[in-house]
Amino acid sequence: MNAFHPHLLDRRLGMARTGVWIVLGILILSFFRTQILGHGKYQLQSETNRLRPNGVNQQGQEQEIRSNAIATQPAAHGELQQDE
């Protein structure tokens, strides 16, 4: 008997089919557990994870940081500083 005998191919196909069904079943059960049974936990987490206003917008903070960094940097090499 060679490896491609119809009975051996049928047995291997049945084992592969069973393995695929088992993996799909595990995936479906995990999605069900997460979406249906655990939705309350994730809903609570999303409701408590809100952004809170702090009075200063993000762009203003970034602009302030950039302007301070530019203002406090020493003159680049090659530039002459004039004493007045």
LOKETOR-829208 format. One record per atom (N, C-alpha, C): residue in one letter; atom name; x, y, z; residue number from 1. Coordinates in nm, 2 decimals, always signed. Each point is the difference from the previous one (the first is absolute). Example, Ala and Ser with C-alpha at 12.3 -4.5 7.8 and 13.67 -1.06 7.14 Angstrom:
! residues 2
<mardo=a&romar=N&xx=+1.32&yy=-0.57&zz=+0.78&seza=1>
<mardo=a&romar=CA&xx=-0.09&yy=+0.12&zz=+0.00&seza=1>
<mardo=a&romar=C&xx=+0.09&yy=+0.12&zz=+0.00&seza=1>
<mardo=s&romar=N&xx=-0.04&yy=+0.11&zz=-0.07&seza=2>
<mardo=s&romar=CA&xx=+0.09&yy=+0.11&zz=+0.00&seza=2>
<mardo=s&romar=C&xx=-0.08&yy=+0.11&zz=+0.08&seza=2>
END
This chain:
! residues 84
<mardo=m&romar=N&xx=+0.08&yy=-0.12&zz=+0.00&seza=1>
<mardo=m&romar=CA&xx=-0.08&yy=+0.12&zz=+0.00&seza=1>
<mardo=m&romar=C&xx=+0.09&yy=+0.13&zz=+0.00&seza=1>
<mardo=n&romar=N&xx=-0.03&yy=+0.09&zz=-0.09&seza=2>
<mardo=n&romar=CA&xx=+0.08&yy=+0.12&zz=+0.00&seza=2>
<mardo=n&romar=C&xx=-0.08&yy=+0.11&zz=+0.08&seza=2>
<mardo=a&romar=N&xx=+0.07&yy=+0.12&zz=+0.02&seza=3>
<mardo=a&romar=CA&xx=-0.06&yy=+0.10&zz=+0.08&seza=3>
<mardo=a&romar=C&xx=-0.12&yy=+0.07&zz=-0.06&seza=3>
<mardo=f&romar=N&xx=-0.03&yy=-0.03&zz=-0.13&seza=4>
<mardo=f&romar=CA&xx=-0.11&yy=+0.07&zz=-0.07&seza=4>
<mardo=f&romar=C&xx=-0.11&yy=-0.10&zz=-0.02&seza=4>
<mardo=h&romar=N&xx=-0.01&yy=-0.11&zz=+0.07&seza=5>
<mardo=h&romar=CA&xx=-0.11&yy=-0.09&zz=-0.01&seza=5>
<mardo=h&romar=C&xx=-0.13&yy=+0.07&zz=+0.04&seza=5>
<mardo=p&romar=N&xx=-0.11&yy=-0.03&zz=-0.07&seza=6>
<mardo=p&romar=CA&xx=-0.12&yy=+0.07&zz=+0.04&seza=6>
<mardo=p&romar=C&xx=-0.05&yy=-0.01&zz=+0.14&seza=6>
<mardo=h&romar=N&xx=+0.03&yy=-0.12&zz=+0.06&seza=7>
<mardo=h&romar=CA&xx=-0.04&yy=-0.01&zz=+0.14&seza=7>
<mardo=h&romar=C&xx=+0.08&yy=+0.08&zz=+0.10&seza=7>
<mardo=l&romar=N&xx=+0.13&yy=+0.01&zz=-0.03&seza=8>
<mardo=l&romar=CA&xx=+0.09&yy=+0.09&zz=+0.08&seza=8>
<mardo=l&romar=C&xx=-0.03&yy=+0.14&zz=-0.02&seza=8>
<mardo=l&romar=N&xx=-0.02&yy=+0.04&zz=-0.13&seza=9>
<mardo=l&romar=CA&xx=-0.04&yy=+0.14&zz=-0.02&seza=9>
<mardo=l&romar=C&xx=-0.13&yy=+0.04&zz=+0.07&seza=9>
<mardo=d&romar=N&xx=-0.10&yy=-0.09&zz=+0.00&seza=10>
<mardo=d&romar=CA&xx=-0.12&yy=+0.03&zz=+0.06&seza=10>
<mardo=d&romar=C&xx=+0.01&yy=+0.01&zz=+0.15&seza=10>
<mardo=r&romar=N&xx=+0.09&yy=-0.08&zz=+0.06&seza=11>
<mardo=r&romar=CA&xx=+0.02&yy=+0.01&zz=+0.15&seza=11>
<mardo=r&romar=C&xx=+0.07&yy=+0.13&zz=+0.03&seza=11>
<mardo=r&romar=N&xx=+0.10&yy=+0.04&zz=-0.08&seza=12>
<mardo=r&romar=CA&xx=+0.07&yy=+0.12&zz=+0.03&seza=12>
<mardo=r&romar=C&xx=-0.09&yy=+0.12&zz=-0.02&seza=12>
<mardo=l&romar=N&xx=-0.09&yy=+0.00&zz=-0.10&seza=13>
<mardo=l&romar=CA&xx=-0.09&yy=+0.10&zz=-0.02&seza=13>
<mardo=l&romar=C&xx=-0.10&yy=+0.01&zz=+0.12&seza=13>
<mardo=g&romar=N&xx=-0.04&yy=-0.11&zz=+0.05&seza=14>
<mardo=g&romar=CA&xx=-0.09&yy=+0.00&zz=+0.11&seza=14>
<mardo=g&romar=C&xx=+0.07&yy=+0.06&zz=+0.13&seza=14>
<mardo=m&romar=N&xx=+0.12&yy=-0.03&zz=+0.02&seza=15>
<mardo=m&romar=CA&xx=+0.08&yy=+0.06&zz=+0.11&seza=15>
<mardo=m&romar=C&xx=+0.02&yy=+0.15&zz=-0.01&seza=15>
<mardo=a&romar=N&xx=+0.03&yy=+0.04&zz=-0.13&seza=16>
<mardo=a&romar=CA&xx=+0.02&yy=+0.14&zz=-0.02&seza=16>
<mardo=a&romar=C&xx=-0.14&yy=+0.08&zz=+0.02&seza=16>
<mardo=r&romar=N&xx=-0.10&yy=-0.06&zz=-0.05&seza=17>
<mardo=r&romar=CA&xx=-0.13&yy=+0.06&zz=+0.01&seza=17>
<mardo=r&romar=C&xx=-0.04&yy=+0.01&zz=+0.15&seza=17>
<mardo=t&romar=N&xx=+0.02&yy=-0.10&zz=+0.07&seza=18>
<mardo=t&romar=CA&xx=-0.03&yy=+0.00&zz=+0.15&seza=18>
<mardo=t&romar=C&xx=+0.09&yy=+0.11&zz=+0.07&seza=18>
<mardo=g&romar=N&xx=+0.12&yy=+0.01&zz=-0.04&seza=19>
<mardo=g&romar=CA&xx=+0.09&yy=+0.10&zz=+0.06&seza=19>
<mardo=g&romar=C&xx=-0.05&yy=+0.14&zz=-0.03&seza=19>
<mardo=v&romar=N&xx=-0.04&yy=+0.03&zz=-0.12&seza=20>
<mardo=v&romar=CA&xx=-0.05&yy=+0.13&zz=-0.04&seza=20>
<mardo=v&romar=C&xx=-0.13&yy=+0.03&zz=+0.07&seza=20>
<mardo=w&romar=N&xx=-0.09&yy=-0.09&zz=+0.02&seza=21>
<mardo=w&romar=CA&xx=-0.12&yy=+0.02&zz=+0.07&seza=21>
<mardo=w&romar=C&xx=+0.02&yy=+0.03&zz=+0.15&seza=21>
<mardo=i&romar=N&xx=+0.10&yy=-0.07&zz=+0.06&seza=22>
<mardo=i&romar=CA&xx=+0.04&yy=+0.03&zz=+0.14&seza=22>
<mardo=i&romar=C&xx=+0.05&yy=+0.14&zz=+0.01&seza=22>
<mardo=v&romar=N&xx=+0.09&yy=+0.04&zz=-0.09&seza=23>
<mardo=v&romar=CA&xx=+0.06&yy=+0.14&zz=+0.01&seza=23>
<mardo=v&romar=C&xx=-0.11&yy=+0.10&zz=-0.02&seza=23>
<mardo=l&romar=N&xx=-0.09&yy=-0.02&zz=-0.10&seza=24>
<mardo=l&romar=CA&xx=-0.11&yy=+0.09&zz=-0.02&seza=24>
<mardo=l&romar=C&xx=-0.09&yy=+0.01&zz=+0.12&seza=24>
<mardo=g&romar=N&xx=-0.03&yy=-0.12&zz=+0.07&seza=25>
<mardo=g&romar=CA&xx=-0.08&yy=+0.00&zz=+0.12&seza=25>
<mardo=g&romar=C&xx=+0.06&yy=+0.08&zz=+0.11&seza=25>
<mardo=i&romar=N&xx=+0.13&yy=-0.01&zz=+0.02&seza=26>
<mardo=i&romar=CA&xx=+0.07&yy=+0.07&zz=+0.10&seza=26>
<mardo=i&romar=C&xx=-0.01&yy=+0.15&zz=-0.02&seza=26>
<mardo=l&romar=N&xx=+0.02&yy=+0.04&zz=-0.13&seza=27>
<mardo=l&romar=CA&xx=-0.01&yy=+0.14&zz=-0.03&seza=27>
<mardo=l&romar=C&xx=-0.14&yy=+0.06&zz=+0.02&seza=27>
<mardo=i&romar=N&xx=-0.10&yy=-0.08&zz=-0.04&seza=28>
<mardo=i&romar=CA&xx=-0.14&yy=+0.05&zz=+0.02&seza=28>
<mardo=i&romar=C&xx=-0.03&yy=+0.01&zz=+0.14&seza=28>
<mardo=l&romar=N&xx=+0.04&yy=-0.10&zz=+0.08&seza=29>
<mardo=l&romar=CA&xx=-0.03&yy=+0.01&zz=+0.15&seza=29>
<mardo=l&romar=C&xx=+0.08&yy=+0.12&zz=+0.06&seza=29>
<mardo=s&romar=N&xx=+0.12&yy=+0.03&zz=-0.04&seza=30>
<mardo=s&romar=CA&xx=+0.07&yy=+0.11&zz=+0.06&seza=30>
<mardo=s&romar=C&xx=-0.06&yy=+0.13&zz=-0.04&seza=30>
<mardo=f&romar=N&xx=-0.05&yy=+0.01&zz=-0.13&seza=31>
<mardo=f&romar=CA&xx=-0.07&yy=+0.13&zz=-0.04&seza=31>
<mardo=f&romar=C&xx=-0.13&yy=+0.01&zz=+0.08&seza=31>
<mardo=f&romar=N&xx=-0.07&yy=-0.11&zz=+0.02&seza=32>
<mardo=f&romar=CA&xx=-0.13&yy=+0.01&zz=+0.07&seza=32>
<mardo=f&romar=C&xx=+0.03&yy=+0.04&zz=+0.14&seza=32>
<mardo=r&romar=N&xx=+0.10&yy=-0.06&zz=+0.07&seza=33>
<mardo=r&romar=CA&xx=+0.03&yy=+0.04&zz=+0.13&seza=33>
<mardo=r&romar=C&xx=+0.04&yy=+0.15&zz=+0.02&seza=33>
<mardo=t&romar=N&xx=+0.08&yy=+0.05&zz=-0.10&seza=34>
<mardo=t&romar=CA&xx=+0.04&yy=+0.14&zz=+0.01&seza=34>
<mardo=t&romar=C&xx=-0.12&yy=+0.09&zz=-0.03&seza=34>
<mardo=q&romar=N&xx=-0.07&yy=-0.02&zz=-0.11&seza=35>
<mardo=q&romar=CA&xx=-0.10&yy=+0.09&zz=-0.04&seza=35>
<mardo=q&romar=C&xx=-0.13&yy=-0.01&zz=+0.08&seza=35>
<mardo=i&romar=N&xx=-0.05&yy=-0.12&zz=+0.03&seza=36>
<mardo=i&romar=CA&xx=-0.13&yy=-0.01&zz=+0.06&seza=36>
<mardo=i&romar=C&xx=+0.02&yy=+0.00&zz=+0.16&seza=36>
<mardo=l&romar=N&xx=+0.08&yy=-0.08&zz=+0.05&seza=37>
<mardo=l&romar=CA&xx=+0.01&yy=-0.02&zz=+0.14&seza=37>
<mardo=l&romar=C&xx=+0.09&yy=+0.12&zz=+0.07&seza=37>
<mardo=g&romar=N&xx=+0.10&yy=+0.05&zz=-0.08&seza=38>
<mardo=g&romar=CA&xx=+0.09&yy=+0.10&zz=+0.06&seza=38>
<mardo=g&romar=C&xx=-0.03&yy=+0.14&zz=-0.04&seza=38>
<mardo=h&romar=N&xx=-0.12&yy=+0.02&zz=-0.06&seza=39>
<mardo=h&romar=CA&xx=-0.02&yy=+0.14&zz=-0.05&seza=39>
<mardo=h&romar=C&xx=-0.02&yy=+0.10&zz=+0.11&seza=39>
<mardo=g&romar=N&xx=-0.05&yy=-0.04&zz=+0.11&seza=40>
<mardo=g&romar=CA&xx=-0.02&yy=+0.09&zz=+0.12&seza=40>
<mardo=g&romar=C&xx=+0.13&yy=+0.05&zz=+0.05&seza=40>
<mardo=k&romar=N&xx=+0.10&yy=-0.08&zz=+0.01&seza=41>
<mardo=k&romar=CA&xx=+0.13&yy=+0.04&zz=+0.04&seza=41>
<mardo=k&romar=C&xx=+0.06&yy=+0.11&zz=-0.09&seza=41>
<mardo=y&romar=N&xx=-0.01&yy=-0.03&zz=-0.13&seza=42>
<mardo=y&romar=CA&xx=+0.06&yy=+0.09&zz=-0.10&seza=42>
<mardo=y&romar=C&xx=-0.08&yy=+0.13&zz=-0.01&seza=42>
<mardo=q&romar=N&xx=-0.13&yy=-0.01&zz=+0.02&seza=43>
<mardo=q&romar=CA&xx=-0.08&yy=+0.12&zz=+0.00&seza=43>
<mardo=q&romar=C&xx=+0.03&yy=+0.09&zz=+0.11&seza=43>
<mardo=l&romar=N&xx=+0.02&yy=-0.06&zz=+0.12&seza=44>
<mardo=l&romar=CA&xx=+0.04&yy=+0.08&zz=+0.12&seza=44>
<mardo=l&romar=C&xx=+0.13&yy=+0.06&zz=-0.02&seza=44>
<mardo=q&romar=N&xx=+0.10&yy=-0.07&zz=-0.06&seza=45>
<mardo=q&romar=CA&xx=+0.13&yy=+0.05&zz=-0.02&seza=45>
<mardo=q&romar=C&xx=-0.01&yy=+0.12&zz=-0.10&seza=45>
<mardo=s&romar=N&xx=-0.08&yy=-0.01&zz=-0.11&seza=46>
<mardo=s&romar=CA&xx=+0.00&yy=+0.10&zz=-0.10&seza=46>
<mardo=s&romar=C&xx=-0.07&yy=+0.13&zz=+0.06&seza=46>
<mardo=e&romar=N&xx=-0.10&yy=-0.02&zz=+0.09&seza=47>
<mardo=e&romar=CA&xx=-0.07&yy=+0.12&zz=+0.06&seza=47>
<mardo=e&romar=C&xx=+0.09&yy=+0.07&zz=+0.10&seza=47>
<mardo=t&romar=N&xx=+0.09&yy=-0.07&zz=+0.06&seza=48>
<mardo=t&romar=CA&xx=+0.09&yy=+0.07&zz=+0.10&seza=48>
<mardo=t&romar=C&xx=+0.13&yy=+0.05&zz=-0.07&seza=48>
<mardo=n&romar=N&xx=+0.02&yy=-0.03&zz=-0.12&seza=49>
<mardo=n&romar=CA&xx=+0.12&yy=+0.03&zz=-0.07&seza=49>
<mardo=n&romar=C&xx=-0.03&yy=+0.12&zz=-0.09&seza=49>
<mardo=r&romar=N&xx=-0.05&yy=+0.11&zz=+0.05&seza=50>
<mardo=r&romar=CA&xx=-0.03&yy=+0.12&zz=-0.08&seza=50>
<mardo=r&romar=C&xx=+0.11&yy=+0.10&zz=+0.02&seza=50>
<mardo=l&romar=N&xx=+0.02&yy=+0.08&zz=-0.11&seza=51>
<mardo=l&romar=CA&xx=+0.10&yy=+0.10&zz=+0.01&seza=51>
<mardo=l&romar=C&xx=-0.06&yy=+0.12&zz=+0.08&seza=51>
<mardo=r&romar=N&xx=+0.08&yy=+0.05&zz=+0.09&seza=52>
<mardo=r&romar=CA&xx=-0.05&yy=+0.11&zz=+0.08&seza=52>
<mardo=r&romar=C&xx=+0.07&yy=+0.13&zz=-0.05&seza=52>
<mardo=p&romar=N&xx=-0.08&yy=+0.11&zz=-0.02&seza=53>
<mardo=p&romar=CA&xx=+0.06&yy=+0.12&zz=-0.04&seza=53>
<mardo=p&romar=C&xx=+0.09&yy=+0.06&zz=+0.11&seza=53>
<mardo=n&romar=N&xx=+0.11&yy=+0.05&zz=-0.04&seza=54>
<mardo=n&romar=CA&xx=+0.09&yy=+0.06&zz=+0.10&seza=54>
<mardo=n&romar=C&xx=+0.03&yy=+0.15&zz=-0.02&seza=54>
<mardo=g&romar=N&xx=-0.07&yy=+0.06&zz=-0.09&seza=55>
<mardo=g&romar=CA&xx=+0.01&yy=+0.15&zz=-0.02&seza=55>
<mardo=g&romar=C&xx=+0.10&yy=+0.04&zz=-0.10&seza=55>
<mardo=v&romar=N&xx=+0.09&yy=-0.09&zz=-0.04&seza=56>
<mardo=v&romar=CA&xx=+0.10&yy=+0.04&zz=-0.10&seza=56>
<mardo=v&romar=C&xx=-0.01&yy=-0.11&zz=-0.11&seza=56>
<mardo=n&romar=N&xx=-0.01&yy=+0.05&zz=-0.12&seza=57>
<mardo=n&romar=CA&xx=-0.01&yy=-0.10&zz=-0.11&seza=57>
<mardo=n&romar=C&xx=+0.14&yy=-0.06&zz=-0.03&seza=57>
<mardo=q&romar=N&xx=+0.00&yy=-0.11&zz=-0.07&seza=58>
<mardo=q&romar=CA&xx=+0.13&yy=-0.07&zz=-0.03&seza=58>
<mardo=q&romar=C&xx=+0.08&yy=+0.08&zz=-0.09&seza=58>
<mardo=q&romar=N&xx=-0.05&yy=+0.07&zz=-0.10&seza=59>
<mardo=q&romar=CA&xx=+0.07&yy=+0.08&zz=-0.09&seza=59>
<mardo=q&romar=C&xx=+0.07&yy=+0.12&zz=+0.07&seza=59>
<mardo=g&romar=N&xx=-0.07&yy=+0.06&zz=+0.09&seza=60>
<mardo=g&romar=CA&xx=+0.06&yy=+0.11&zz=+0.07&seza=60>
<mardo=g&romar=C&xx=+0.12&yy=-0.05&zz=+0.08&seza=60>
<mardo=q&romar=N&xx=-0.01&yy=-0.11&zz=+0.07&seza=61>
<mardo=q&romar=CA&xx=+0.11&yy=-0.05&zz=+0.07&seza=61>
<mardo=q&romar=C&xx=+0.12&yy=-0.03&zz=-0.09&seza=61>
<mardo=e&romar=N&xx=-0.03&yy=-0.06&zz=-0.11&seza=62>
<mardo=e&romar=CA&xx=+0.11&yy=-0.04&zz=-0.09&seza=62>
<mardo=e&romar=C&xx=+0.07&yy=+0.13&zz=-0.06&seza=62>
<mardo=q&romar=N&xx=-0.08&yy=+0.10&zz=-0.03&seza=63>
<mardo=q&romar=CA&xx=+0.06&yy=+0.13&zz=-0.05&seza=63>
<mardo=q&romar=C&xx=+0.08&yy=+0.06&zz=+0.11&seza=63>
<mardo=e&romar=N&xx=-0.05&yy=+0.00&zz=+0.12&seza=64>
<mardo=e&romar=CA&xx=+0.08&yy=+0.06&zz=+0.11&seza=64>
<mardo=e&romar=C&xx=+0.13&yy=-0.07&zz=+0.02&seza=64>
<mardo=i&romar=N&xx=+0.00&yy=-0.13&zz=-0.01&seza=65>
<mardo=i&romar=CA&xx=+0.12&yy=-0.08&zz=+0.02&seza=65>
<mardo=i&romar=C&xx=+0.10&yy=+0.03&zz=-0.11&seza=65>
<mardo=r&romar=N&xx=-0.05&yy=+0.01&zz=-0.12&seza=66>
<mardo=r&romar=CA&xx=+0.09&yy=+0.03&zz=-0.12&seza=66>
<mardo=r&romar=C&xx=+0.06&yy=+0.14&zz=+0.01&seza=66>
<mardo=s&romar=N&xx=-0.08&yy=+0.10&zz=+0.04&seza=67>
<mardo=s&romar=CA&xx=+0.05&yy=+0.13&zz=+0.01&seza=67>
<mardo=s&romar=C&xx=+0.10&yy=+0.02&zz=+0.11&seza=67>
<mardo=n&romar=N&xx=-0.02&yy=-0.07&zz=+0.12&seza=68>
<mardo=n&romar=CA&xx=+0.10&yy=+0.00&zz=+0.10&seza=68>
<mardo=n&romar=C&xx=+0.13&yy=-0.07&zz=-0.04&seza=68>
<mardo=a&romar=N&xx=-0.01&yy=-0.10&zz=-0.07&seza=69>
<mardo=a&romar=CA&xx=+0.12&yy=-0.07&zz=-0.05&seza=69>
<mardo=a&romar=C&xx=+0.07&yy=+0.08&zz=-0.10&seza=69>
<mardo=i&romar=N&xx=-0.07&yy=+0.07&zz=-0.08&seza=70>
<mardo=i&romar=CA&xx=+0.07&yy=+0.09&zz=-0.10&seza=70>
<mardo=i&romar=C&xx=+0.06&yy=+0.12&zz=+0.07&seza=70>
<mardo=a&romar=N&xx=-0.07&yy=+0.05&zz=+0.10&seza=71>
<mardo=a&romar=CA&xx=+0.05&yy=+0.12&zz=+0.07&seza=71>
<mardo=a&romar=C&xx=+0.12&yy=-0.03&zz=+0.09&seza=71>
<mardo=t&romar=N&xx=+0.01&yy=-0.12&zz=+0.05&seza=72>
<mardo=t&romar=CA&xx=+0.11&yy=-0.03&zz=+0.09&seza=72>
<mardo=t&romar=C&xx=+0.12&yy=-0.07&zz=-0.06&seza=72>
<mardo=q&romar=N&xx=-0.01&yy=-0.03&zz=-0.13&seza=73>
<mardo=q&romar=CA&xx=+0.12&yy=-0.06&zz=-0.06&seza=73>
<mardo=q&romar=C&xx=+0.11&yy=+0.10&zz=-0.03&seza=73>
<mardo=p&romar=N&xx=+0.12&yy=-0.04&zz=+0.02&seza=74>
<mardo=p&romar=CA&xx=+0.11&yy=+0.09&zz=-0.03&seza=74>
<mardo=p&romar=C&xx=+0.01&yy=+0.02&zz=-0.15&seza=74>
<mardo=a&romar=N&xx=+0.08&yy=+0.10&zz=-0.04&seza=75>
<mardo=a&romar=CA&xx=+0.01&yy=+0.03&zz=-0.14&seza=75>
<mardo=a&romar=C&xx=+0.07&yy=-0.12&zz=-0.07&seza=75>
<mardo=a&romar=N&xx=-0.03&yy=-0.03&zz=-0.12&seza=76>
<mardo=a&romar=CA&xx=+0.06&yy=-0.11&zz=-0.07&seza=76>
<mardo=a&romar=C&xx=+0.14&yy=+0.03&zz=-0.04&seza=76>
<mardo=h&romar=N&xx=+0.08&yy=-0.11&zz=-0.03&seza=77>
<mardo=h&romar=CA&xx=+0.13&yy=+0.02&zz=-0.04&seza=77>
<mardo=h&romar=C&xx=+0.01&yy=+0.08&zz=-0.13&seza=77>
<mardo=g&romar=N&xx=+0.09&yy=+0.10&zz=-0.01&seza=78>
<mardo=g&romar=CA&xx=+0.01&yy=+0.08&zz=-0.12&seza=78>
<mardo=g&romar=C&xx=-0.08&yy=+0.13&zz=+0.01&seza=78>
<mardo=e&romar=N&xx=-0.09&yy=+0.01&zz=+0.09&seza=79>
<mardo=e&romar=CA&xx=-0.07&yy=+0.13&zz=+0.01&seza=79>
<mardo=e&romar=C&xx=+0.08&yy=+0.09&zz=+0.10&seza=79>
<mardo=l&romar=N&xx=+0.00&yy=+0.12&zz=-0.04&seza=80>
<mardo=l&romar=CA&xx=+0.07&yy=+0.10&zz=+0.09&seza=80>
<mardo=l&romar=C&xx=-0.09&yy=+0.06&zz=+0.09&seza=80>
<mardo=q&romar=N&xx=+0.04&yy=+0.01&zz=+0.13&seza=81>
<mardo=q&romar=CA&xx=-0.09&yy=+0.07&zz=+0.09&seza=81>
<mardo=q&romar=C&xx=+0.06&yy=+0.14&zz=+0.02&seza=81>
<mardo=q&romar=N&xx=-0.09&yy=+0.10&zz=-0.01&seza=82>
<mardo=q&romar=CA&xx=+0.05&yy=+0.14&zz=+0.01&seza=82>
<mardo=q&romar=C&xx=-0.03&yy=+0.05&zz=+0.14&seza=82>
<mardo=d&romar=N&xx=+0.09&yy=+0.06&zz=+0.06&seza=83>
<mardo=d&romar=CA&xx=-0.02&yy=+0.06&zz=+0.14&seza=83>
<mardo=d&romar=C&xx=-0.04&yy=+0.14&zz=-0.02&seza=83>
<mardo=e&romar=N&xx=-0.11&yy=+0.04&zz=+0.06&seza=84>
<mardo=e&romar=CA&xx=-0.06&yy=+0.13&zz=-0.02&seza=84>
<mardo=e&romar=C&xx=+0.01&yy=+0.07&zz=+0.13&seza=84>
END
